């Protein structure tokens, strides 16, 4: 029987730079038990503009694979996940390469994040990186003593944007296009996704070419849209107040 790898080779752009990926579902999903779970607890305006709710991410086999990954990261399965991922990362295929944690999804719990930190420390020959909106969780668990082979980039458009000092902290923002990235004084990571942690600290990401999302975003960046929402409500945007079916989320309803 062929070996079942936990990590995938990602999309074409990631593959050509030797980047493997670990992916969860985006935003709110329905678990097999019927319970609903927010996989991106600090998502803000990004939730409605997320590329991972469209395109190939809607293919049933892809959605099922991402949900299986998520189930491995829930508390009762975390020891098994840690064991399997730790063993897999010792394989020669990963040595000298990079792993992007979460092409979609985020660090949805402290135990899950702490599990990844332990895994990273067992694989010094592998570089790990991520985008995350879980700013306060990282400030509590990561910033003071991160694994030597781990780098991260805070991502704007979330409910914890106010904790990101844009003058001093590495962060990324999603812009309508390359021109608006330059105009805002950011540096694009289009040439290689690793630039989000290896390039200048103000990282610009051009929006995916999904017409309905580009129309909804308009000419503002995710960070600007979130700032506008926060100023309007005068408090962080709340998490979804009602359960949302997985199919409805991915369909954009």
PyMOL commands that set and color helices and strands:
alter all, ss='L'
color gray80, all
select helices_A, chain A and resi 12-15+45-49+51-53+55-58+60-72+75-88+92-94+110-121+135-141+161-163+178-183+195-198+211-217+222-233+246-251
alter helices_A, ss='H'
color red, helices_A
select strands_A, chain A and resi 19-22+28-30+36-38+98-101+127-132+150-155+171-175+187-188+202-206
alter strands_A, ss='S'
color yellow, strands_A
deselect
rebuild
show_as cartoon
